[in-house]
Amino acid sequence: MHMPDIACPVQESKYLNDDSIRFHSRLGFSEVGRFHDSGYKFNQWFDMVWMEKMIGEHNAEPKEVWG
């Protein structure tokens, strides 16, 4: 699984837009989490978005960690 962490504006911003979210969505990523007003840059608060994409099947049982 690959998970990019993407900043997105809470309101219209000349510094940041939703292009990264659209870009990753076109590559097969989907939003799995949003942290509201969690980043501050350019005197403005931004949401942070987590997106995920499964890049392989989970067809094997993981080895036991404690034994």
C-alpha positions in Angstrom: 0.0 0.0 0.0 1.2 3.5 -0.8 -0.1 6.5 1.1 0.7 10.1 0.0 0.1 12.9 2.4 -1.4 15.9 0.5 -2.1 19.4 1.7 -5.3 21.0 0.4 -6.9 24.4 1.1 -9.8 24.9 3.5 -10.7 27.9 1.4 -9.6 29.3 -2.0 -5.8 29.8 -2.1 -3.4 31.2 -4.7 -0.7 29.0 -3.2 -2.4 25.6 -3.1 -5.3 23.9 -4.9 -6.8 20.4 -5.3 -4.6 19.5 -8.3 -2.6 17.0 -6.3 -5.8 15.2 -5.1 -7.1 15.1 -8.7 -3.7 13.8 -10.0 -3.5 11.0 -7.4 -7.2 10.1 -8.0 -6.5 9.6 -11.7 -3.7 7.2 -10.7 -6.1 5.1 -8.7 -5.7 6.6 -5.2 -8.7 7.2 -3.0 -9.1 9.5 0.0 -9.1 7.6 3.3 -8.6 10.4 5.8 -8.7 14.2 6.2 -7.2 16.2 9.0 -9.0 19.5 9.2 -7.0 22.7 9.7 -3.9 20.7 10.6 -1.3 22.5 8.4 -0.4 26.2 8.5 1.4 27.9 5.7 1.4 31.3 4.0 -0.8 32.7 6.9 -3.5 30.2 6.1 -4.8 26.9 7.5 -4.9 23.8 5.3 -6.4 20.4 5.6 -4.1 17.4 5.2 -5.5 14.5 3.1 -4.3 10.9 3.2 -4.9 8.8 0.1 -4.2 5.1 -0.5 -3.7 2.7 -3.3 -3.4 -1.0 -3.0 -0.4 -2.1 -5.0 -0.6 -5.8 -4.4 -2.8 -8.6 -3.2 -2.6 -9.8 0.4 -2.6 -13.5 -0.6 0.0 -14.8 1.9 -0.3 -15.0 5.7 2.2 -12.9 7.4 4.8 -14.6 9.6 4.3 -14.6 13.3 6.3 -11.7 14.9 6.4 -13.1 18.5 7.3 -16.7 18.9 
